[in-house]
Amino acid sequence: MSLIGIDFETRSEVDLKKHGRKKYLAGKLADIICLAYKIDDQPTQIWVPGDPLPPFGGRNQFYAFNAQFDMDVWNTLGFKYGFPETNASWWIDVMALCGRFTYHQSLAQAGEDLKLKVKKNPRGKALIKLICTPPFNYSHTDLMEFHSYCKQDVDTMYEMLNALPASKLSDNEQKIWELTAKINNRGLPIDINAAKQILAVTNAYKEDQNELLPELTGGKVTKATQGKRIVDWLRSKGIITPDLQAATVEKLLKRLDLPDDVTTVLQLRQELGRSSTAKYLKIKELELKQRIHDNLRYYGAGTGRWAGLGFQLHNLPRSKVKDAYPIIQKFFDLSIIEENPINAAKSIIRGMICAPKGKRICAVDYKGIENRGLAWVAKDEFTLDLFRNNLDQYIDMASFLLNIPYEEVNDQQRYMGKQLVLGCGYGLGWKGFLKYMEGYGTPITDAVAQEAVSAWRARYQKVVKLWYSCKDAAINAISNPGIPFGVFKLVHDRNKTPWLQLTLPSGRNLYYNKPEIQEGMYGLEASAMGINPYSKKWQRLSIIPGRFVENIVQALSRDVLAQGKLNLDACGYDIIGSVHDEVLLEVDKDNDCLNHVSSLMCQMPSWADGLPLETEGIIEKRYRKM
């Protein structure tokens, strides 16, 4: 069996970035321009349509960067040239491997992270625009240069594969990657007619409302999306604001000294500047045969969690509309204009995921998986018993904070308990909790924050102890290579690169690149190379005591979700997506499968013994928030 690196270069009249892989490859002019391939360590070759097929022979292992794309090109465009059908088990995704080891998931950036000698050719973007997009007007010299560019990408991939700690995923992670590819290929069923109508109505409404802005601002602002112009105009009116984020605008609107014109402009910005209606445009752009594909990215976070792509299921508005249909009808009869079409569109975006005839959407969510996982990892049996006995953790926290009986806690008091539980589990101090509460629109005093965080730490002493035991174990492991300290161990990969290895309950490992010990805010602390979440640059990052615990719990939650998905797939269920800790399925209309789905999602291997899992779910025509 040979190991073969490949990179297809294709063309289409459809914009790949705008309309996605499936629509791009379904274009009328979609075709293969060339294929660069490297068999084992032989020189990279070029195949072009009309040549005999590359000498791949029988069963081989292929690798590609973003292998889902090349696999789909092979199976959709390659068939007419005689390429035999391939399947996901034959493929190694180098992009997935980069994510697995916390590197950037782009060929150029990952090459920089790894300091490769062979790097992606920056000339590629210009050549792609010239050769792969209409009007396809290029010379023979351009095409020869493009072939060289394609070959260099494969050479870069080959060096990258050898520079990474491993040349393939573990067997279980490969299964999860393959399942992710299957889910992306299946796609989400979409009510495209409703989405198009809502988009048309909201666009018309925005145009109508935007006509007010030039009059209000003396022509300085013409659209609600012109953030900088609005900030400058507000400054001219004596209103200084750093930005126009939703929370900032909401805070400004609470001021009692605002002139009427300023209030109206801010209200228009709040109403018309929302990005939620942009999702309807995205649906229209991505939809192919009433489905949208490629909504999940494997290993989108360092903990292994999936990230959103395409439709971006992970940042949908949190509306609790239970039946979208009556609101959708108002967009068709236009009665929605009498209300607020922007807010209405935002509230029913989930409902655009709509089962086809004879089917239903089944959505099942793990209840409080991170809260349960944190208590389980910390061996906090008292909190675990709360879950096992169906008691409310947030009420329990409020009861402890206020020193009142559990039964006497009211909704407002429970809210404070909830915010403490959700906010403080990974090391948040009282100053951080102040900002956390302010972000939710419920500011509190310094004294209240200090008392509340102190109470949380007293109630969850085992969690606090876990923060510092993880910190100490990591520092000891870094100081003593090869010797395990708890779940930590310093290891070296095949290229002698050092990694701090953290072994999860599932047996999967998290890796921290080139770890060091440094002086930090809390004394000595570990640091490692990684992607800065704000700048997106590869740099050294400090690891505060609670961060290891956060990584463990979020990775544990991911492993539970992944196992649940594998269980469902093995039983023949059609998974169409996932949102955080929730799985979406497409099931037969008459299949009352909720209990069966829930039992499969809670059916875990022995490593999860004692973890009190629970789910809640719905089976309906349209997807909605539970």
N, C-alpha and C positions, 0 to 999 in steps of 0.2 A: 504493500500500500504506500502510495506517495503522498507527501504533504505539498499541496499546490496553492500558492498565493495567486489571487486573481483580482482584477479591477476592470469592470466594464465601463466604457464611455459610451453614452447614448445621446440621442437627440429627440426632441419633441416640440411641437408647437405650443404645448402646455407648460406654463411656468411651474417648475418643480417646487420652489420654495412657497409659492402662493397657494398652489392647488394640491400638493402632496404627491406621494409616490404612486398611488393607484391611478389617480387621474392622469398623471404625467405619462405613465406607461400605457394608458388606454388611448392616448392621443392618436389621431389618424396618421400622423407623420412620425410616430414613435418608431425608433429603430436603433440597432446597435451600430456604432461607428467603428469601434475596435475593442479588443480584449487583450490586456497585458496579462501574462501568466508566467509563473516561475515554478518549475517542478523541482522540489527539494532544493538543493543549492546550485542548480544549473543556472546559466545566464537567463535573464528575463526575455521572453519572446513576445511578439505581437501577432495576433490573429485578426483578420478583417473578413467581413462577409464575402463569400465567394471562394475563400481559401478552404482546403480540407480542414476538418475539425482538428483542434489541438490533440496531440497524442496522449490523452489522459488515461486511456485504457479502461480497466474495470473500476472497482470500488476504491475511491480515494478520499482523503480528508482535505477539504478546501478551507482556506482562510481568506477573509476579506475585512475591510474596515467598513462597519455598518453592513454586515453580511445580509441583513434582511433585504436590502436594496438589490445587491448583486444576485441573490438567490431568486428574487422576483423577476429580474431581467432575464436570467437564465431560463426560467420556466414560462415566461410570457412572450418574450421576443426571441429567445434562442431556439424555441421549438421549430420555427420555420427554416432554421439552418441545420437542423438535425441534432441539436443538443438533447440528450436523454433527460427525462424528468429527474429532478433532484429533490431531496427533502432536508429538513432542518438538521437532522442528526448527522449529516455529512459535513456540517459547517462549523468553523471556529470564527467567532466574531471578535476581531482584534479590538474594536471599539468597546465591546462589553468587558474584555479583559482590562482595558485601561480604566474603566469605571470601577472594576472589581478591586483594583489596587490604588484607587483614589486619584488617578491622573485625569487630565482633561479628556473628554470624549470627542475630540476633533483631531484629525491626523496631524495637522500643523502644530497645534498647541501641545499635544502629547509628545510630539517629536522634540519640542523645546524643553518640556518637563524632563525628558529622558536624556537630553543633550546628545541626540543622535548625530552621527556624521552625515548620513544621507537625509536631507530634509525635503519637505514638500516644496515643489517649485512654485514661487509666488506668481509666476507668469501664467499659471493655470487658469485663474479667474478670467483673464482677458481672452484666452484661447477658448474657454468654455462658452463665453458670450458670443464669440465669433462663429464657432463651429456647431454648437449644440442648440442654439436658439435661432428662430427665424431672423433674417431671410436665408440663413445657411450659405452665406456668400464668403467663400474663403478659397485660398490658393492651395496648390499641391505642397508648397513649402510650409504653409500653415499646418496642413494635415500631418506632415512628417514631424514637425515640432510637437504637435499634439500627441503623436505616438510616443515620442521620447518622454513627454510629460507623464503619460499614462504608465510607461515602464518605470519611471522614477518613483511614482506612487507605490508601485509594488515593491521596489527595492527598499523604500522607506519602511513599508509594512514588514518586510522580511527582517530588517534590522530591529524594528520595534518588537517583533514577536520574540526575538532572541534577547532583547534587553529587558523585557518584562520578567517578573519573578517566575512566571509559569507560562507555558505555551498553549494551555487550554484551561477551561473551567473544570472544576470538579464535576463528577458525574451528576450529582444532585443539582448543582447550579446550572449545568448544561440543560437539564430537564426544565428548569425554571425559565431559562432563556428561550428554549424551544416553545414552551407554553406561551410566553409573552409574544413571540412571533405569530403563533396561531391566533391569539386574541386580536392582535393588530390586523391580521389578514381578514378575520371575520368581520370586524368593524361594528360600529354602533348603528342600529336602525334609527332613521331620522324622519320626522314629519316635515319634509322639505317644503310642501305647499304652505303650511302654517308659518314656517320660518321665513319664507320669501315675503309673505303678506305682512308679517310683523315688521320685517326690515323696511319694506316700502312705506308703511304707515309711520314708523318712528322717524325715518329719514325726512318725510314730508313735514312732520311735526317739528323736527329740529330746525329745518329751513325756515318755517314760519316763525318759530320763537326767536331764532337768531336775528331776524329782521329788527328786533327790538334793541339789540345791542349797539349798533351805530348811533341811534338816536340818544340812547342813555349815556354813551361815552364820548359824544362829539366826534364820532368816526374813528376813534382810537382802537376800538375792538369791534370786529365784525363776526367772530365766531366764538362760541363758548369754549372751544378747545384751545384758544390762543392764550395759554397760561401766562407767558412772559408779558404779553401786552396787558392782560388784566392786572397782573402784579404791579406793572408800571403805572397803570391808570389809578389803581388803589393808592399808590404812593402819592400821586398828585392830589389825591383827596385826603391825604393825611393818615391813611391806613397802611401800616407797615406789616407785611407778612412774608415769611421766608419761602412759602410755597402755597400751592392750592390743592394739597391733598385733601381727601374727603374729610378727615378728622379736623384739619385746620380750618376748612370752610365752615364746618358745623360749629366749631368753637367761635369763629368770628360772628356767625349769625346769632349767637346768644348775647352779643353786646347790645346794650340798650341805646348807645349813642350813635348808631349808624344812620347816615342820611338815607332817605328812601331810595335814591338811585343806586347807592352802594348795596343796599339790601337786595334790590331786584337783580342786580348784576351777579351777586354771589349766589342767589337762588337759581338763576339761569345756569351758572357754572355748575352748581351742585346737581341740577337736573339734567342738563344737556351734555356735560363733560364726562359723564360716566362711560367707562369702557365696557360695561355689561352688554350694551346693545351691539357692540362690535362683534360679539360672539355669533350673532345672527348672520353677519357678513361672512364670518369664518365658516359657518355651516354651509352657506351658499357656495363658497369657494371650494370647500373640500368634498362636498357631497358627490357621490358617484353611485347611481342606481339605488338611491334612497338610503345610502349608508356612508359613514365617514370612518376612515381607517387610521391606523398608526396613532393611537391615543396614549400609548404607554412607552416609556423608555426604561429598559432594564437597567438596574443599578444606577438610578438617577441621583442617589445620595450615597455618601460613604458608608452608611449603615446597611446599604443594600435595598433600601426602599425604592419603589418605582417613582419616576417623575412623570409629569404630564407632558403630552405633545399634542399637536393638532388642535383639537377642540378644547384642550386644557380642562379636563374634568376636575382637576385638583383645586381650582380657584373659582368655582361656581358660587353665585350669591346664595346666602343661607336662608332663602325664603321658605316659609312653611305652608304655602298654598297646597291644599290637598287635592284639588281638582282643577287642572289647568283648562279643561275644555270650555267652560262658560266664558272665561277671559279670552281664549283664542277666538271664539265666535264673535266677540265684540270688535276684534280687529277686522273681521270680515264684513260685519255690517256697519263698521266705522263708528259705532256708538262709544268706542273707547276714547274718542277725541274729547268727549264731554268730561272725561276723568283725567288721568295722567298716563299716556301711553308708554312713556319711558319707564316709570316705576312698574307699570303692569308687565312690560316686556321683561324687565329684570326679574320679576317674581315668578315667571313661568319658563325660564330658560331650560330648566331641567326637563320640563315636559316636552321639549322638542325631541328628546330620546323617547321614541314611541314604537311599540311593538308592531310588526306587520300583521296582516290578517291571519288569524288562527294562532297567534302567539301572544305572550304576555312578558312583561319585564318583571323579573324577580330580583329584588335588591335585599341583601342581607349584610348587616353590619355587626362587627364585634363591639360589645358594650364596654366602654371604659378600659380597653385593652392595655393602654399605657399605665393607668392607675393600678390595675391588677398586676401587671408585669413588674412595676416598681416594688410593690409590696412583696411579691414572690421572690424577686432577686434579693431584697433586703431581709428576707425571712421574717417579715412582720406578720406573725400569725394572727394578732388581734385584728389587723386590717383585712387580712384574707378571710377571717371569719365573718366580717361585716358583709363581704360579697357572698360568701357561702350561705349566709342567713338572709339574703335579700334585703339588707339594710342599706341606708343611704350614706355613703362616705362623706358627702358634703354636709349633711345634717350633723353627722358625728363630729366633724371638725368645728362647726359652729357651736355645737354644744360644749366642746372642750374649751374653745376660745372664750365663750361668754359665761362658762360655768353655770349653764342652765340645763334642765332635763332635755333629753333627746326629743321627747314628744312636744315640747313647748317651742321649738325652733320654728320661726315664721319664714316666709319666702325671702324677705330681705336679708335676714340673718343667714339663711342657707346660701344666698348669693355670695356673701363674703367667704363662707366656708369653701364654696366651689372655687372661687378665684385663688384662694390660698393653696388648695390642693393642686389646681392646674398650673399655678405659677411658680411654686416654690420647690418642686421636686428635684430640680437639678442645680441648686445652689444660689437661687436668687436671694439677694439681701434686701434689707428694708428700703434702701434707696431705689433699687431696681423694682421693688414691688410698688412703690409710689408711681413710677412711670408706667408700669404694667396696668395699674388701675386707671390711670389717666387715659391710657390708650383705649380703655373700654368706656370712657365717658363718665367714670364714677371716681373723681378725685377724692383723696383722703389726706388727713394731716400726717405730719412726721410721726407724732406720738402714736397714732392709730396704726401706722405701718410698722413701727418698731414693735409694738405690743403684739400685733397679729403675726409677724414673722417669728418672733420669739415663741409664741404659742405653737405655731406650726412645727418648729424645730423641737420643742419639748414633746409634742405629740408623736412626731416621727423621728425619734432619736436613732432608730436603727438605720434609717435612710441617711441621716447626717453621718453616722459612723461609717456607712458604706462609701460615702464620698471620699473620706480621708483614708480609708483602708485601700481603696483603689489607687488613689494618688501615691501612697507610700509603696504599694506593691509595684506600680509602674516605675517609680524611681529606683527601687531595688533591682528590678529586672534590667533596667538600662545600665545600672552600675555593675551588674554581674551577668555578662552575656552567657546565654545557654542554660542558665539556671532558672527554673520556673518559680515565680512568686504568685501564688493564687492563680488567677486566670491569665497572668502576664508572663511573657518570655521574650527575650531578645534573640532574634534569629537572623541568619544571613541567607539570602537567596542564591541562586546558581551563579549570579554575577558578583557575589560577595557584597551586595548592598545590604546594610543593616535595616531591620524592621522590628518595631515593637509589635508583637503578636498578642492579640486578645482573643481568647477562646470563649465562644458563646455557649450557652447551655445546649444548643443544637449540635455543637461540634464544629460549626462554621467559625472561621477566624476573621476578625477585623485586623487590618494592618495599618501601622503608622510609620511613615517613611523617614529614615535617617533620624531617629529620635535622639534628643539631647536633654540634659538637665540644665535648667537656668533659674535665675532668681526672678520670681514673679510677684504678683500682688499678694499672694498668700504664702510667701516663703519660697522654698525650692519647689519647682514644678516641672513637669515634663513638657517638651515641645516636639514638634515634628513638622516635616514639609507637607504642605497640602494646598488646596485651592481656597484662597480668601473668599468668603461668601459675599463680600461686598465688591471688591475690585476684580474678582475672578482670576487673580494672578496666582501663580505657583510660588509660594513663599513659606517661610517658617512661621508656624502658628503656635501660640502657647495653649496648653490644655489645662483649664481650671479644674479644681477637684470634682465638681459635679458633672463635668463634660463626659468623663469616662462612663459614669452611671447613665447619663442621657443616651450615649451611644449604645450601651448594652441594652437598655430597655427598648429603644426604638428598633434596634436590630432584632431583638427578641420578638417584638410585635410583627416585624416584617417576616420572620421565619414562621410564625404562626399563620399569617396570611398566605404565605407561599405554600405551606403544607395544606392549608384549606383549599387553595386553588387546585393543587395537584390531586387532592382527593376528589374534588368535583369533576375535574377533567377525566380522571380514571373511571368515573361512573357514567360518563357520557354526557354530562351537562355542557351546554354551549356558553362559555364565559365570554362576555362582550366587553368587559372593562372592570376597572376597580378604582375607587376613590378613597384614598387614605386607608382606612381599615374596613372598607365596604366592598363587596363583590356584586357585580351586575351580571345577570344571566338572562338569556332569551329562552323561554320555556313554552311548551304547548299550552294552549288556552285552557284546556281542561285538566292540566296537571297540577294537582294540589300538593306541591312538593316542598312547601316551606319547612316543615318539620324535618324532612329528609336532608334538605340542604343544610339546615342548621346543625344537624347531628354530624354531617360530614365535615363541616367547618370546625367543629369542636373535637373531632377525632384526631388526637395528636400522638406522636411516638412517646416512648417512655421518658425521654428527656424532659418532657413538660408535665410530668406527674405532679399533682398538687396545684397546678395553675388553674384557678377557677374561671374557665371561659364561659361566656354567655353571649348570645346573639339576639338581635331583633330584626324583623324583616317585613317586606310587603310583596305582594304579587298583584300588579296592576297593568293597565294598558300603557300608561305613561310613567316615566321615572319621576320621583319626587323626593324631597327631603323628608326623612322620618321624624 
